[in-house]
């Protein structure tokens, strides 16, 4: 079909704005600003802004359709790029509910990819808009990935600055900070980008890892009417601290029959079970020995591994996500964590905030967290019950309680209140045992350097990141780190 149309200047400007919104991080302030401009609204909630922006795009696309001008083949290259993003944005939001239902169905069905009943209709719509068959399948898979990523990252609730930053960081980990470049060049290359999650025990590193691991790109098989893999099967988690040293290699790399006493048959490790487009979560990576680190380093560098008792190289086809609650700086200093292994793991390093940091930044996060936990425990969250549990925690816990077990402890606190009506906290978490700066100052037994070091450590215990301590003390990050680590 010959090029016969050009977008009006107003349409071109509008669809350029849509393209910026389509590729922006949905958890960022930038996306809120773009939705505000698309919607022509100010002061509305995030949800209402998005709804109004979608309506605005829908109306603009409908006007082009009525005029017979909503086909990409009618336009030159520049106009085609602008219009394409507008058409994709409109179709994606038209099928949000269908994608959400598919995600829920896949969660129920597990490892076997489910049928996608709306695929034919949506693929036909995309082709009618002028997308080639291969492009339509690619964008359909991209739609599914976008919605899965939002679904799983959005489950990490809380409106503190730390949690907003975490959600933004996780989205960028999946799509990079430039989603346009990701969609064009990187969607099938992300296995080369490993991730290291840091944070105290109980902060939710496993949930963060699952959000990344379940959000990878999965091609669509149009002949079968299903995606090539189930995202439930795509993500494999293993806690390395639960295995004795002698078994860790077997669990990771597998073993050949007869490789050691008790190896009565061949065993597939998690690396072999990882499917294309999948991810493996290595929890408690700080606990593995140096020999295992060396073998994992080979996996990261060469993408191959050998089962115990075998010299055959097998290809590893997934992405590595690792986590630890230990200080890697200290482990590296002591020679217990190899520098070369660290530098292969740290394509991205994400710190998962502590519960005390979240509550210090936004006390209103507690009811939201309680609501989320009650839904997990009971399947629903009665607002009156949320209020009742919140009041019980405020009544029973000492002021400034530090939540040493973080969100994991909070979940058990909710169960304790449901059972007994009260929760007095962890008896080993005694705020009175913490150093008291006023008492130290009164005693006059510390110099200024020691006082500053003590203060930085207390802030770090409360807020969990060097960046936050640096902001509050108006020191640079390196100085803060020096004081905290002594």
Secondary structure, DSSP 8 states (H G I E B T S, - for coil): ----B---HHHHHHHHHHHHHHTS-TTSHHHHHHHHHHHT-SS--HHHHHHHHHHHHHHHHHHHHHTT---GGGB-HHHHHHHHHHHHHHHHHHTHHHHHHHHHHHHHHTTS--B-TTHHHHHHHHHHTT--HHHHHHHHHHHHHHHHHHHHHTTS---SHHHHHHHHHHHHHHH-S-HHHIIIIITT-GGG--EEEE--TTSSHHHHHHHHHTTS---EETTTTEESS-HHHHEEEEEGGGS-HHHHHHHHH-B-TTSSTT--S-B--HHHH--TT-EEEEETGGGS-HHHHHHHHHHHHHSEE--BT----EE--SEEEEEESS-HHHHHHTTSS-HHHHHHHTTEEEE---HHHHHHH-TTHHHHHHHHHHHHHHSS--HHHHHHHHHHHHHHS-TT---TTHHHHHHHHHHHHHHHS-----TT--GGGS--HHHHHHHT---HHHHHHHHHHHHHHHH--HHHHHHHHT--HHHHHHHHH-
